[in-house]
Amino acid sequence: MSGQHNGRTILPDDGAKAVDHELGGIMFLRHRPSNDLVEILDLEALFDPFKREAKGRFHAGEEMPDATGFTKTDLVFPSGERLPRCWVDPHYRN
């Protein structure tokens, strides 16, 4: 079940995880294959270099689609910049 509670959006399938909108917990990235914007719903997975995917949903069209996993290599910042290496490579310090 999803919904709003005290300024936090509780996401489906994530149990206790929530995105805190008051603290700027929303991030949009561009999906390179489609060139559409994606709202990232799991920032923890996005920042974790050991995870290959992050949960998000497209922001195109009139209806909000269901969340899905996006491969981090297919995501870039809206400016076209790649994601920081420390988000995608577990061996970035080497």
Stockholm file with secondary structure:
# STOCKHOLM 1.0

chainA/1-94         MSGQHNGRTILPDDGAKAVDHELGGIMFLRHRPSNDLVEILDLEALFDPFKREAKGRFHAGEEMPDATGFTKTDLVFPSGERLPRCWVDPHYRN
#=GR chainA/1-94 SS CCEEETTEEECTTSTTCEEEGGGTCCEEEEETTTTEEEEESCHHHHHCTTCSEEEEEECCSSSCCCCEEEEGGGEECTTSCBCCHHHHCTTTTC
#=GC SS_cons        CCEEETTEEECTTSTTCEEEGGGTCCEEEEETTTTEEEEESCHHHHHCTTCSEEEEEECCSSSCCCCEEEEGGGEECTTSCBCCHHHHCTTTTC
//
